[in-house]
Amino acid sequence: MVTAVLEARPQVAANGDQRQAKVELNPFAIAQQQLDEAAALLELDEATHQMLRWPMREMQFTIPVRMDDGTVKVFKGYRVQYNDARGPAKGGLRFHPEETIDTVRALAAWMTWKTAVVDIPLGGGKGGVTCNPKEMSQGELERLSRGYIRRVAGFIGPDVDVPAPDVYTNPQVMAWMRDEYEVIVRQQAPGIITGKPVELGGSHGRGDATARGGIYTTREAGKVLGIDLKGATAAVQGYGNAGFFGHKLGVDLLGLKFVAASDSKGGVYNPDGLDYRALSEWKAKTGSVVNFPGAKFITNEELLELPVTVLMPSALENVITAANAGRIKARIVTELANGPTTPEADKILHENGVYVIPDFLCNAGGVTVSYFEQVQNAYNFYWTEEEVHQRLDAKMTTAFHAVHEMAQRMGVHNRLAAYLVAVERVARAMKLRGWV
């Protein structure tokens, strides 16, 4: 069994002063380590274990794009189809300046476990392009989106691999991609992509689905822990789509009082609470939550360590590590982001009595409603938003209790319990198919 070195030691300066170095974490090594721990408890045979440690297939390619100034810029793109034993690969597409193949591999692995833990008939995939969309015009983004689809068109499809939006991609990008794919295959194919605008076959309820699923699991966590969440304090790190809707729905559905929020530029704190309407308007106006009237500035690091009932990491990976896990004071950590907690941190949080709702359970609302979108595309019959919410609630509630009961039965932390539920299901599908 391979064990990766995940956390770097702090560097020591020449003058002897110890300075905090940037901890570099390989997200795919983390995903493999998490799998290894589950595989050992499940006593998986070596062939099954090795099949699950690596993607079934992956693609890396270049995408030439003519920029607005007439020059051609070459971007690097990726698509990983991690495992499709339980159904077609499913996973988002990220446009991010720090995108790497290891990030995409890790996210594809987590998508495999995510679809399995909520028990929908899909596998796991992920895609990405190394680019900075904030520096690109709409025309350049459209040409990049269409170029990406031209590279992968022969390897995706409603019964093969279905992309979706993720970091810095949105329904408009999905609309361009659907159109480009249909130009190539010369037929309507609404099920090729999810997260589309409703006018082009998207599902009602998709916009806030990731956060809504997380709020449903937070509600259930409050029940099993005996915590009354009405009026309880909360903080959200990362005020993008998931973070904003986590704030809004946490207030509207659970009655939480959010005292802190942050984005990449910093955070704000007000013990009397933050109004999500005013805060979102401020961010839209200024580009950041920082300097929100009536609130005090805090750093992202300080926000994570606030004594709140619910903490919502909703940004990028690896923000809770062995270095700061011992200072986390929240009772419940609602992981709306992918991979916000390292394996070492998981153990510390568990020992300290912090109840973590692991990412690939907590934020599975997005892929669940994407699955609902695929079903509606296939039937060409569409549900109301209320119907989507009811079906999502049922799926997320059932999945939460399957994980909670596994954790209690096995005496392990919740992430490992979620892995045990998901990996067992995927391994069983591979064995039934005769792969191993």
BELZI-V960870 format. One record per backbone hydrogen bond with DSSP energy under -0.5 kcal/mol. NH is the residue of the N-H (numbers start at 1). CO is the residue of the C=O. Records with the same first field share a line. If there is no record, write none. Layout:
NH = CO, CO
//
This chain:
4 = 2
6 = 4
8 = 6
13 = 11, 17
16 = 13
19 = 11, 17
21 = 19
24 = 22
25 = 23
27 = 25
30 = 26
31 = 27
32 = 28
33 = 29
34 = 30
35 = 31
36 = 32
37 = 33
38 = 34
39 = 35
40 = 36
41 = 37
42 = 38
43 = 39
44 = 39
49 = 45
50 = 46
51 = 47
52 = 48
53 = 49
54 = 50
56 = 81, 82
57 = 81
59 = 79
61 = 77
63 = 75
65 = 73
67 = 65, 71
70 = 67
73 = 65, 71
75 = 63, 73
76 = 130
77 = 61
78 = 128
79 = 59
80 = 126
81 = 57
82 = 80, 124
83 = 124
89 = 160
91 = 162
93 = 164
94 = 127
95 = 167
96 = 94, 129
99 = 96
104 = 100
105 = 101
106 = 102
107 = 103
108 = 104
109 = 105
110 = 106
111 = 107
112 = 108
113 = 109
114 = 110
115 = 111
116 = 112
117 = 113
118 = 114
119 = 116
120 = 115
122 = 120
123 = 88
124 = 83
125 = 90
126 = 80
127 = 92
128 = 78
129 = 94
130 = 76
131 = 96, 129
133 = 131
135 = 132
136 = 133
141 = 137
142 = 138
143 = 139
144 = 140
145 = 141
146 = 142
147 = 143
148 = 144
149 = 145
150 = 146
151 = 147
152 = 148
153 = 149
155 = 152
156 = 153
157 = 161
160 = 157
161 = 157
162 = 89
163 = 161, 192
164 = 91
166 = 93
169 = 166
174 = 170
175 = 171
176 = 172
177 = 173
178 = 174
179 = 175
180 = 176
181 = 177
182 = 178
183 = 179
184 = 180
185 = 181
186 = 182
187 = 182
192 = 189
193 = 190
194 = 163
197 = 171
200 = 197
201 = 198
202 = 197
206 = 203
209 = 206
212 = 208
213 = 209
214 = 210
215 = 211
216 = 212
217 = 213
218 = 214
219 = 215
220 = 216
221 = 217
222 = 218
223 = 219
224 = 220
225 = 221
226 = 222, 223
227 = 222
228 = 226
229 = 227
231 = 255
232 = 229
234 = 257
235 = 310
236 = 260
237 = 312
238 = 236, 262
244 = 240
245 = 241
246 = 242
247 = 243
248 = 244
249 = 245
250 = 246
251 = 247
252 = 248
253 = 249
254 = 249, 250
255 = 251
256 = 250
257 = 232
258 = 256
259 = 234, 257
260 = 234
261 = 268
262 = 236
263 = 266
266 = 263
267 = 298
268 = 261
269 = 296
270 = 259
273 = 270
274 = 258
276 = 274
279 = 275
280 = 276
281 = 277
282 = 278
283 = 279
284 = 280
285 = 281
286 = 282
287 = 283
292 = 289
295 = 292
296 = 269
298 = 267
303 = 299
304 = 300
305 = 301, 302
306 = 303
308 = 306
309 = 233
310 = 233
311 = 332
312 = 235
313 = 311
314 = 237, 312
318 = 339
319 = 340
320 = 340
321 = 319
324 = 321
325 = 321
327 = 324
328 = 325
331 = 308, 309
332 = 309
333 = 355
334 = 311, 332
335 = 333, 357
336 = 313, 334
337 = 313
339 = 337
342 = 320
346 = 342
347 = 343
348 = 344
349 = 345
350 = 346
351 = 347
352 = 348
353 = 350
354 = 349
355 = 331
356 = 354
357 = 333
358 = 356
361 = 358
362 = 358
363 = 359
364 = 361
366 = 363
368 = 364
369 = 365
370 = 366
371 = 367
372 = 368
373 = 369
374 = 370
375 = 371
376 = 372
377 = 373
378 = 374
379 = 375
380 = 376
381 = 376
388 = 384
389 = 385
390 = 386
391 = 387
392 = 388
393 = 389
394 = 390
395 = 391
396 = 392
397 = 393
398 = 394
399 = 395
400 = 396
401 = 397
402 = 398
403 = 399
404 = 400
405 = 401
406 = 402
407 = 403
408 = 404
409 = 405
410 = 406
411 = 407
412 = 407
417 = 413
418 = 414
419 = 415
420 = 416
421 = 417
422 = 418
423 = 419
424 = 420
425 = 421
426 = 422
427 = 423
428 = 424
429 = 425
430 = 426
431 = 427
432 = 428
433 = 429
434 = 430, 431
435 = 430
436 = 430
//
